[in-house]
Amino acid sequence: MFERFAKRWLSARKRVRGKGRVTRRRKAKSSRATAAPGLLAALAKRPALLLACGAGIGLIIGALVATHRASPPAVATKPAASSAAAAVAPSAEPPKVAATPAQPAPALPPSGTVPMAPPPASGVRPPWQQYAKAVPETAGRPIIAIVIDDMGIDKAESARVIDLPPAITIAFMTYAKDLAHQAAAARAAGHELWLHVPMEPLDGELDAGPHALKTSLTPEENRQRLDWALAQLDGYVGINNHMGSRFTSSEAEMRPVLAEVKARGLAFLDSRTTAATVAGRMASEMGVPHIDRDVFIDNDETVEAVLVQLRRTEEIAQKRGRALAIGHPHATTIAALLKWLPTLEAKGFVLVPASALLHQETATAG
């Protein structure tokens, strides 16, 4: 009996609680329904507040939309950004071949700051003798010197010249790239070194190279350029002119150059790019050790033409006892020399460094 009474009491309580929950839900809905119109009515009475609320809601919605558009899935974004950059953005670093000059020249020192070179100390051999290579035994046979100038510009062909017999003389261009390294390789191979200095040609359209000596410059400007040129290398016997058909025909221009060469204890090789050159005669008058070119072997750059010029060099050496030929680091010149050099001994000639002719010249002049 007590158990039935307890069940009825629990059942009645659940019904009361259920009615209470329903009543509370209905009151909450009713309050929300009446709250919305009440809020709108309040906002309508205050336009400024209504405008501020509208602007705030607009900003929140706009920010959510922008965030959604700016943050697409990572898989889709990365390839798209990459392809757009490749199609639109210019290259940050253009190819070095197009952007970098073949050989930029260092700046010259300020005007008036280049001192004259001091003469060699008393009792010390001048550089042209210090750096001259030993002359092989000739036993009275005619001697031939082969000078390859324009060296260092084409590094691959210059390396092939360095591989030739050490009696070949090398004249490095003043503005050649990596000059110290190339010169060190040439010295290690046993070659005698000279410096090839650019000078003004007759043809104004030809470019002799950076810091070329020119008749249009003042003596001080040319001396600054010469000082820069002579500083590009060390351990060389002397200089010879690159081009220079206009410059070497001017006594006024050549005099300070030869004076500086003499003051430094160097020698001068006249490439004789013009029959009007005064360089050799003036060097003799000023007491500058000098020699002259006899033959250009590769004005015609075919192997057969080079061999013809080498035979002409032989003829001069046979008549005078010595000859000096100048060539360049062309593939055809190298090929011709590789054919010709092994024949010299059988023909009775001796290949010597260019300084061997200097020794003969100074001995004759003395």
Helices and strands as residue ranges (DSSP letters): H 2-45, H 47-70, H 74-88, H 96-99, H 127-130, E 143-151, H 155-162, E 169-173, H 179-188, E 193-199, H 219-230, E 238-243, G 247-249, H 251-263, E 267-270, H 279-286, E 290-292, E 295-296, H 303-320, E 322-327, H 331-340, G 341-343, H 344-347, E 350-351, H 354-365
